[in-house]
Amino acid sequence: MPSTSPSKTPEIVVPSGAAVSNIFGIACGASGSLNPITGISRLNATFMPLMYEGLFSINETYEAEPLLCERFTKEENTYVFYLNKDARFSDGSQLTAHDVVYSLKLAMSESSLYADRLKHVVYVAALGDDSVKVELDRNLGRFELLLDIPIIKKDTGSLVFPIGTGAYTCVEGEDERYLKANSDWWQKKAKPFSRIELIDAPEADLLINYFETGVIGMVANDPTATDPVVFGGDYEEWSYNTSIMYYLGVNAGEGPFRDAETRRMLTFAVDREFICEAEMLRYADPAVLPVNPSSSLYNSEIAGKYGFSLSAFADKLAAAGYDESNPLEVNFIVNSENTFKSAVANRIAEDLRTMGVTVNLRELKWDDYLKALSKGDFDIYLAEVRMTSDFDPSALISKEGALNYGKYSSDEMQALLDAYLSADKETIREAADALYRKIAEEAPIIPILFKRSLVMARRGLISGIEPLQSNIFNELKR
């Protein structure tokens, strides 16, 4: 959160007396952990892909691409991953199955950033030096999509800078901390900068100052965050897809939206295109289905049947028995602390009102918002969720889902969800179509959009970049 009063700008140590224009600096938190698995600093997590790599990487269409893993086999709930024999750590040692087992077990611990995505892992072990066996408590057909988890060398997790396989290593001196290009990087790809300065910028005003004065050359930015950082100066920007979804949650247990027919009509009242353009400032992509539109699983034919149409909404409203003498009344809640969410909710509420719906929109502080959700004190609510790369909607629509505040329950939906999670690359499209069609028909949630985030760099500092949610430095070129 930006400071309410200016902070004194600490001195920056510029290497070898170089001019600011000749260095490439990125922000870090000096007090934050640099362990890529258990670290909790969001700022430091941004540059971890420069030093660490996973078994797989996730591309812009949310498909897994082999990285430290060369190939894998699957039999029911058991996976065997065969490692890339060329992969080496920055200290020159070869990557082994024991390193992977160590990293995955660390990732399964309660202190890990990745514990939830590995919750179905019940057993992990090395099969010799070059393969790893993982057993799950259920069938996950695309488990590889969850394995972009950083791999570190065995027994280095307690070090300030665990040893990784990436293009850079972290060096700390008495007065400076920086990333040094790994000249023996196993991928043999060009590294655009031989040295990257890590600039301590724990507060937003410092980050802005350093970026605008050129000390920090490149930053990641969420322009629709609750407290967005606004930068000035001469810079270029690149946007990229995220798995962060805005959606309407619906109270399926009580109130006017207990039946699917009435819930389903809400999708026609949401002008997603306008919302992304005007309320989200183009930093979002409209979505009718709970999967990013850049994914091959997004079925435009299904989505097209449930897009914005006030005439369709009016017809279904009348069919449900609502009119001027018997108006539909909707209790709508949203967290007031994010101006973008508030704007989206107000736009939806206004469109509903133009159709004769009585909308009581309550903009609540976070604690009050959570209380209302837990008590079921709503008919609909606007929310945001960061989905995993397999776009598993279990938390939102399964009976015991942690985010199923609307108390939706359906055995048929659960069966389709299980089939979706079990499907592999060959069968996922059919399973996804069946699940997404059912979600659109039953409408336990109403997807609205997926957010986009930004990479910003001083003009002329880099010639190109293809940022990804999991690696904003992807294809960085000087």
N, C-alpha and C positions, 0 to 999 in steps of 0.2 A: 504494500500500500504506500502511495506517495507520502513523504513526510509533510507535516503541516507547516514546518519552518525549514528554511534552507540549511543544509548541513555544510560544514567546512569541507572543502574539497582537499583530500589528502594529496601529497606529492606523488607523482608517478615516476618510477624509475624506467627511463627509456634505455634500452640496451645499446651499449657502445656509443652513447651520445647521438644516436640516429635521429633524424627528423621524424616527427610524428607521421608524416606522409609516407615514410618508408617502412612502417611497422604495421603488422596486422594484429590487432588486439580484439579479444572477445571477453565478455563479462563472466565473472565467477564469484562465488561466495567463499571468502577466505576461511570462514568459520564452518563451512559446510563440509560434509564428507565427500571424498572422491572415490568411495567404494560404489561401483556401478550397480550393485545388486541390493545393498542394504542402505545406501545413502538416501537421504530424504530431501536434499536440496534440489528444488526444481531448476534453479539457475544452473547448477553444476551438471544436472542430468542432460542439459542441452548439448554439451560438448563431449559427453561420454563416447558417442560413436566414433570420435576421432581416435580413441585409444583402445576401444573394445569392440568385439564382433560377436555375433550369435551363431548358432547352428544354421539359422536361416535369416534372410532379410525379407522384409515385406515391401513389395513395390507399390507404385501409385495406383494400381487397380486391385490392391489387397490380395495379392497372390504371393505365396511363399517361394523364394528362390534359394537354392542351396548355397551355403557360404562355408562355414567350417564343417558342415556335414556334406558329404559327397553324394550320398544316396541313403535310402531307408527302406525297410520292409515292414509290413503290418500284417498281423494275424490276430483277428478278433480284438482283444483289448491290449495286445502287446506290440510294441514298436521296437525295432532294432535300428539304430542310427550308425552308419559307417562314416568315419571321419575322413576329411580331406588330408591326404598324406603329405601334402605340401605345406600345410599350415604350421607356422612357427610363432612362438611368443617373441616379444621384443628383446628378450635376453638371449635369443638364439635357440632356445630349447624347443623340441617338437611338441606340438599339441598331442595329448594322449587322452584316452577314455577316462583316466583317473581325474584329469583336470575337469572334464565335462561333468562327471559324477559329483565332484566336489562343488562345482558351481551350481548345479541343479539342486543339490541338497541345501545349499545356502539360500537359493531362491525359494525353497519351500518353507523356510523358517518364518516365524511370525514377524520378524523385523524386516523382511524382504518386501520390496516393491512389487514382487511378482507372485507372492504367495497365493493370491486368489486364482490366478490363471492356472496354477499347478495343483489346485485342490483335489483333482481326480487322480493324481499320481500316488500310487501305493508302494511302488518299488522301483529303484533305479540302481543299476550296477554295471560295472565294466565287464565286457567280454574280451579279455585280453587288453591290448593297448590301443586297438584301433576301432572298437565298436562299443556301443552303449545300449543296454536293454532297459526299457521303461515299460512298466505295467500300470494300467489304469483301472479304476474301479467301475468304469463304464466305457462303452464304445464311443470314441471320438474319432470320426473319420478324417478330420483335417487338423489333427493335433499339431502338425508342423507350423500352422499359422500362429501358434502361441509361443514358438521357440526362437524368437529373435532376442532372447535373454542373453545379456553379455556373459561371455565365458572368461574366467580368470584362471591363472595358474594355481594349481593345488597348494593349499596352505599359505596363500598370500592375502587372504581376505582381511587379516588384521593389520596389514600394512596401510600406511596413509595413501599410497598409490599402488594398488594391486597390479600385478603384471598382466598385460593383455596382449592380444595379437594384432592390434590396430596399426594404423599408419603413423601414429605419434605416441610418444612417451612423455610423461610429466616429469619435469625437473624442477627442484626447489633449491634456491640458494638462500643466502642470508637476507637479501633484500628483494628477491624476485622469485616468481613462479611462472614457468612457461612450458609450452609443449614443443618438443623437439621432434623433427621428422625422423622416423625410423628408417635408416638407410637400407636395412635388410628386410623391409616389409615383404612378407611372403607373397602378396598379390602382385608385386612388381609394377604397380601403377605409379604414375607421376604424382608427386605431392606438390601442390601449388605454392606452399610456403615452407621454408626450411625451419621457421620458428614462428610460433603463435604466442603472443603475450596473453597471460591470464590476468585481467584487471579486476581487482576487488571492487565490486559495485553492489553493496547490499541493499541500497535504497534507490527508489525510482529517480529522485532528483540527481543523484550521482550518475546513474546510468544515462540519463538524458544529457547531462553535462559532458560526460566522456564521449558519447556518440557524436554530439554536435561539434565538439572541438577536435574530433578525429583520433582521440586516444583509443577508443573502441571503434573498430571498423565495421563490425557486423553484429546484428542482434536478431533474436527471434522475438516476435511480438504477436500477442493475441489482441487484435483491435476491438473485439467485442467482449472483452473480459469485464468483470465487475468493476475493476479499477484499471482501465486501459492506460498504458503509458503512451503519451503523445510526444513524438519526436519532431524536431525541426531540422533545418539544414538541408543540404543538397545530397539526396540519396536516391537509390533505386530500390525497388521492392519486387519480391516474387511471392505469390501466394501458393498454398498447397492444400490438398484435401486433408480432412481429419475424420475421425470416427466419432466425433462429438455431435450428438443429435439433440435438437429441440423437438419436443412432442407434447401433445395434450394427453394427460392421463384422465381416465373417465371412471367415475364411481359406478361400478357394475353391481354393487350390492344393494344399494338403495337410491331413491330419488328417481328423476325422470329418465335416466339412462340405464335402467336395469335390463332392457331388452336390446338385442343387437340391432334391430331395425332403427331404433331411435339413436343409438350411438353412432351408427354408420352415417347418418345424415350430416354429422358434424364435419366430416372430411370435405364436404362440398362447400362449407362456409369458410374454409381457410384459403385465402389468396396467397399461396406460397411464393409465386413469382414476385408479386408486389412486395411482400414482406422481405424477401432477400434483397430486392433492389433498393427499397426505401428505408426500411427499419434496420436492416443489417448492413447497409452501406455496401452491398455487393460482396461482403465477406461471408457468404453462405451460398449453398446450392439447394434448391427446392427438392424435397423428397416426399413421396407419398408412401413409400415402403421403408421399413426399418433397416436399410442398408444403403451405404453411400452410392449415389448414382454412377460413380466412376467404376464400381465393381461390375463384373460380368454377370453377377447374380441379380442385378437390378433389371426387372422386367418392365419395360416401358408400356407394353400392351396392358398388363394388369394395372399399372399405375394410372394409365390414361382413363380408366373407367371410374376413377375415384378422385379426379382432380377438381379444382375450384369451379363451381357452377351454382350461382345463387338461384337459378331457375329450378335446378334439380333439388336444391335444399328446400325451396318453397313448396315443391310438389310433395316431398316426403314429410315436411312439416304439416301440411294439410292432411295428408294420409294418416298421420299419427293423431289427428283430432284436435290440433291446435289452430286457433284463429284469434281475431281481435278480442272476442268475448272470453276466450279461454287461452291466454298466451302461455307459451312455454317460459318457465322461470328457471334461470340458471345461476347457481352459486359458483363463481369462478375465482380461483386464487392464484397468485403469482408472488414470487419474491420481489420485493420492491428495491432491493439493493443493487440490482443490475438494470441499468437504464434500457438496455437492449431487450431484455426479457419483458420489461414493463411495456415498452413500445409495441412489441409483438402482441402481447396480451391485449393491449388497448385496441390495436387494429382488429383483432379477431372479435373482440367484444362489440366494437362499433359496427362491423359488418353483420353480426348477429342482430343487433338492435335495428338496423335498417330493414331487417326481415320480420320485425314485429316481436322479436324475442326480448324478454325482460332479463337483463344481465346485471347481476350484482357482482361487480369486479372488486375484489379485496386485494390490495397491494400490501403485503405483510413483510415485516422484518423476518430475518432468517429463522430465528427461534420460534416465532409465532407461526410461520409457514410450516415448519416441521411438525409442530403440535397439531395444526389443522390437518395435515396429511395423516398423521398417526391416528387421529380421532375419526377420520373419514368425514371431516367437516368441509365438504366440497361436493360439487357435481362434476366439475372439471378443474384441472390445474395445468399450468404450464411448467415444464421442467426440462432439464438438460441432463444427459447421461453420456459418459465416455464409454463406448462399446469396444470390445476386443476386436482383433482383426478378422475373426471368424463371424463377427456380427451375431453373436449369440444373444437372443432376446429373453433368455430364461428369467432373469431378474425382474423383467417387466411383465411377463404374461403367464409364468407358471404359478401354480397355486401357492407354493411356498416362496415365491420370488421376493427377494429383499426389497424391491422397489414396486411391488404390486400393491400399491396403496388402495387401488380401486376394488380389491378383493375379487378380481375376475377368476373364474375357474371353469375349465372345460376339459373333459377327458379326451375329446377328439383333437382339440388344440394341442394337448400334451403329447399325444401320439405323433402328431405331425412335427412337433418340436423335437421329439426323440429321434425321429427319422432324419430330420435336418442335421442334427448334431452327429449322427452316426454315418451320414453320407460321406463318401470319398470324392475325389476329383471327378470320377466318372459318373457319379450319380447325384451330385450336389445340385445341379441345375433343376432337375425334376423335383427334388425334395424342397428346394427353396421356393419354386413356383407354387407348390401345394401349400406350404406354410404361409407365404406372403399373401396368397389369395384368401386364405382363411382369416388372417389378421385383418385384411381389408374388409372382409365381410362381417366379422365379429366386432371389430373396432374396440378392442380392450385399450388400445392406445391409438392416437392419431399422429403419425409422424409429420413433421413440418419441414425440417431442413437439417443439413449437416454443415457445421461451421467450417470456415477456411481460416488458416493462420498465415502469418507473414514471416519472411526473412527480409531484413533491410540491410543494405550495405552502402557505404559512402560511394558516391558516383565515381566510377572508373577504377575502384579498388579491385574488383573481380570482373571477369569477362562473361561469366555464366555460372549457373547453378541450377540443379533440379531437386529442390528440397522435398523431403518426405516427412511424414509425421514421426517416423521412427529415426530419422537421420536428416537433419536440416542441412548438413554439409554434403549431401549426395551430389556427386559430379561437380564439385567446386572447381572452378578454373580461374586462374589469375589473368 
